[in-house]
Amino acid sequence: MIDSMYIQKNVGFYDRIIRIVIGIGLIVVPVLFGFPGWLIALLAALGGSNILEGVLGF
């Protein structure tokens, strides 16, 4: 019963790598292609969260 209260990792090794790569892409690609500033900020936030999820594995 106590174990169900903790967050468990739900992604495998390859899923984590894919999330990190997509996160980096969401940060770098908009800057390289000259997207508007508001869109760069939005995609960078999404990319950062993907990287964080990939590193932590949750």
PyMOL commands that set and color helices and strands:
alter all, ss='L'
color gray80, all
select helices_A, chain A and resi 2-5+13-32+37-56
alter helices_A, ss='H'
color red, helices_A
deselect
rebuild
show_as cartoon
